[in-house]
Every structure is written in C-alpha cells, then in structure tokens.
C-alpha cells in the first residue's frame, strides 16, 4: 500500500487538500436553492391532489391524474421532454458532487454555484459561476471527474463564457451522436426566420 501512495503524487495531493480544505456545509438558503425543484414537487403534488379532490371529486381527480401520467409515459415527445427535465434536476446535483470530489472549492470550502441548467439535443447545458478562488480552468482540469460523476454521460465539455471570466459553460453529453448539432436556441432562431441564421 505504501508503494502505491508514493508513486501516485496526485493521490497524495488530494489527501492533503481534503485534510486542509474540506468542502463547507451549505446553509439553509443554499440547501433550499439546490433542492428547490424537489421541495416544489413535494409541496405541489399533494397540494394539487387536494385541490383536485375538492373541486372535481376523488374519482375525477384519479382519472385526470392517471390520464396525465399515461400521456407522459406513452406519448414519445412528452416522455422525451419529461426525461430531459428530469436530467436537468439530477445533473446539477451530480456536478456539485463531482466538484466536491475534485476539490474545486474556495479557501473557505465553498463550491462554485450552478446558476442555470437547460436541456439540449445532446444532453444538458449548465451555467456555473466560479466564486473568487475558483475558475473555469479548475473545471476544465477536472473534466474527467465531472464526466464520471454525471450518471450515464459520455463526456463533459467545458468552455469559458465569452463575456464573463467567472462563468463556465458545462455541456453534459448524453447523446454523442447529437453533440455536433446546433442547440435548441439556434434551431428556434432558424425556424423563426425561415431557416436562416440571425
């Protein structure tokens, strides 16, 4: 065991970094921000059920919910959109875990902030704000660790934001065959102007 540690400088550096710069625990507002979709679903689903039960009656409420779930599961466009939105909720958690394991933290142990996640034809695109003490270069250096942290992802592409030095654009590639296609915003712009670039 000792020989393996001596040979692996990176492992030694990570052990030292983890002992000297642990990841700080998030505060209650940060936790609420990170889990906002799950909290909204946990509160909203029972609220919708109660409202429908009072307004429509139990049988009509069950029938309506069953019809909506069947459409979401059986209609391919709805199923694809539901899966894309589900990944937009899961992926920020996985990216944060990857950043924590790669020790991409400030001197106080704060992780970069995932500002926004949106579905794309290739997977998901995240906008990450690197706090002072971290940079998009740190994310680029830990690209393999971040890709491994994202379940079922084939690759992760990281680029600096063209206008802001503290922002990084992280593309999680789940569908490699679609990775070279233009994103949804480009497709919508082209369709709005009759197939021409704006």
N, C-alpha and C positions, 0 to 999 in steps of 0.2 A: 504493500500500500504506500509506503514512504517513497519508493522509487517513482511511482506514478505521479505523486504530487510534485516531486522535484522536477520531473520532466514537463509538467503542464503549468507553465507560468500563468496562463490565463486563469486557471482554476485558483491558484494562489492569490492572484489579484482580486478575483471575485470574492474569495473568502475574507480578505482584508477589507474590501469595500463594504461587504454586508455587515461586518462587525463594527465598522466605523461610521457608516452612513445608512442606517436602516430606513425603510420606507415609513413615512409618518402615517399615523392613523387619520383617516378623513373625519372631519367634523360632521355634525348632523345635517347642516345645509348641503354640504358636498355629497353626503350619502343620499339625501333626498334628490339632488340633481342627477346623480348617477343611476338611481333606481326609479326615476320619475315615471317611466312607462309601466313598469311592473306595479308600482303603487297605484297609478291611474287605473290599470286594469283590475287590480284587487278591489278598488273602491267603486269603479264604474260598472263592472259587471253585476255585482249584487244590486246596485242602485237601479240599473236598467231593468233587472228582473223584477224588483219590487214595483217600479213604475208601470211596467207592462202588466204585471199581475193585477194591480189595482185598476188600471184603465181598461184592459181587454178581458180580463179573467184568466184563470190558470190554464185552461185548455188552449185558448187562442195564443197565450204567451208561449207555451211549449211548442205549439205548431209553428209560430213565427220564428222562434229561435232555431228549431230543427230545420226549417226551410233555408234560413240564412247559412247555417253550418253546412247543409248539403250543397248549396250553391258554391260556398267557399272551397269545399273539398272536391267536388265533381267537375266544376267548370274550370278548364285549364288556365285561362287568363286570371281568374280570381285566385286560383291556387298558386300560380306563379307570383302574383302580387303579394299574397299573404306570406309566402316563403321569403320574398325579398324584404318585406317589412320585418319579419321575424329575425333575419340575419342583421338588419340594421339595429336591432335591440341587443343581440348577442355579441356582435363584433366589438363594440366599444369596451365591453367588459373583458373580452379576451385580449384586446390591445393593451388595456391598462395592466392586466396580469403579465403580459409579455414585457411591458416597460418596467414593471416592478422586478421581475426576474432578471432582466438585463441591467438593473440598477440605473435606469435613466431617471434620475431624481436630482433635485436641487440639494444644496448643502444642508437644508433643513428636512430633507426627505420627501419633498412634495413632487408628485408626478406631473408631467405635462397634462393639459386639460383637453379632452375630446370635446370640441365645440359643436360639431355637426356630423351626422352620418346620413348618407343618402344612397339609395340603390342605383346601381349602374348595370349596363348589359353584361359586364364582366364579373360583377360581384358587388362590392361596396366601396364608396369613397368617403374617407374621413378627413375632416379638417382639425388639425391638432395645434394648439397653442403651446409653444415651448416657453416655460417660465424662465426668468433670469437664472442662469446656471445650467440650463439645458439648451440644446439647439437641434435643428433638423439633422445636422451631421451625426448626432448621437443616435437618432432613429435609423439613419442610413447604415451606421456601423452595426446596429443590432437587427438588421433586416431579417436574417435567417431565424433569429429567436422569435421575432414578431410573427413571421410566417408560420412557425411551428406552433405558436400559441393560438392562432386562429384556426378553429376546427374546420377541417375539410377544405382548407385553402391550398391552392397550388403554389402561390407566390404572393409576395407583397412588394409593391413598387412605391418608393418614397421619393418625393420631389419637394424642393423648397417652393414656397408660394412666390409667384412672380413679383409681388408688390411688397410683401412684409417678411422681414428676416426672421421673425419669431414664429411664423406659421409654417407648418408642414402639411403636405397633401399625401395621404396614405391611401393607396389603391390596393384593396384586398382582392386578389384574382381567384375567383372560384370557378370560372368558366374560361380556361385558357384559349379555347377556340374563338371566343368573342372579345379577347383582350385588346386586339388591334382595331376594333370597331370604334367609331366615334361614340361619345357618351350620349345620354338621353337628351341633355340640353341642346347639344349640337343637332340631334335628329329633329327635335321640336322646332328649332330655328329654321332648319332647312325645309321642313314641311310647311311652315308658316309662310315662307317666301317662295313656295313652288319649287323646292329642291335646290335652290341656290344658296350659297354661303352669304352670311351677313357680315 
